[in-house]
Amino acid sequence: MRIYEVGEVMGHAREVLESDPLLSDLWVHGEISSLSQPASGHVYFDLRDEASQLKCVMFRSAARHLTARLEVGQSVVAHGSVSLYEARSLFQLYVDLVHPEGVGLAQLQFELLCRRLADEGLFAPERKRPLPAYPRRIGVATSPGGAVIHDILRVLERRYPLVEVVVAGCAVQGEQAPREIVAALRRLNERAASCLPPQEAHTAIDVIILARGGGSADELAAFSDEAVARAIFASAIPVVSAIGHETDTTLADLVADLRAATPSVAAELVCPDVAALRGTLAEDKRRLAAATMTAVQSERYRLEDLRRRLIWHSPQNRITQRRQTVDELAQRARYLIQDAITRRRSRLESRRVQLQALSPETTLARGYALCYDLTTGALITSTRQVAPGDVVDVRLQRGFLRTEVQSTVELTPLREPAHSIERSSVDDRRSPVV
């Protein structure tokens, strides 16, 4: 016989409790008593009836989903799993959902499933994908014989006749509906762009509409099935849910990338309006033409400005300007040269006249003569240079005379210098040296 430790006994008891299927997914109805809500955020309370009492704990992660404050004496329905708190030997219910009495079991199960899927991130807004602006193919998962598919096709034909519709038929209510909906979504996802080879990418489905008309909560139950929700979450193609009326909410609506109020609205949301596109294209065409004309005109102005600047800075223009400058300089140089020649000619003529007036030829032409010593050839300017009997040469304007000096006479110069030369010359001319 083996003797067990206390901890071993408590651990075995906890394992037995947690492995029991009934105790791991338990719904309990009772009245709240001994309620405690410490600052940690956990909630401790007891559920009791006329015969028994059950310890309960609701941790902060679950308590934050409470929609109303719990109160002592309140009749509620709680969901959770039973386990053993070994440290204090407490047999207690670990609660994850509490609702006031009167809420149906189906609603409680729905809210519990919603909470679990929300914690897993299936409803997170950041994971929802935008719809393609111009889809080429739209997949529709719905009943192939219902009015819903005809409404969708009619709207698509009116708004966007360019699109191709791929219908994946499935049951939309009944026990088989969840499985068929999942299968339909799987078939449509086989045509996702990520699943096709590159050469077939143009045949990919761009968006999926999961649709069903109105109905009761039981008739829409298939779209709140966990398998359907996970199939939508796993879809590689954006999914638009259009289930029931606007007031109906299913798990498919919460998981889908976009929720539409009705199937017809879904058809309007997944594709543009071709009439509006034509109007937009016409306006864009007009604006593009105007912008093009403005750009062309602007470029013309810029080109003309560049052409003028190019002409201004071109070598040919500079050559023309320099040629004009050269012509002006040449004309100025000719003028200056001509003026300088004229002035120098005038000066030369003046010098010539002066030289001519001072030249011996001119003096000789007026009757004067020049006497040279025959022996030395020196010019005789005074009677002291000769003596009677000397032979001298006398130059006239035309020709020479060779004469002999017979006598000489000294003359006193006159006082007036201006006439002294002339009178002396006259006296000399009249002297008997001839």
Buried (B, 14 or more C-beta within 10 A) or exposed (E): EEEEEEEEEBBEBBEEBBEEEEBBEBEBEBBBEEBEBEEEEBBBBBBBEEEEEBBBBBBEEBBEBEEEEBEEEBEBBBBBBBBBBBEEEEEBBBBBBBBEEEEEEEEBBBBBBBBEBEEEEBBEEEEBEEBBEEBBBBBBBBBEEBEBBEBBBEBBEEBBEEBEBBBBBBBBBEEEBBBBBBBBBBBBBEBBBEEBEEEEEEEBBBBBBBBBBBBEBEBBBBBBBEEBBBBBBEBBBBBBBBBBEEEBBBBBBBBBBBBBBBBBBBBBBBBBEBEEBEEEEEEEEEEEEEEEEEEEEEEEEEEEEEEEEEEEEEEEEEEEEEEEEEEEEEEEEEEEEEEEEEEEEEEEEEEEEEEEEEEEEEBBEEEBBBBBBBEEEEEBEEBEBBEEEBEBBBBEBEEEEEBEBEEBEEEEEBEEEEEEEEEBBBBBEEBEBB
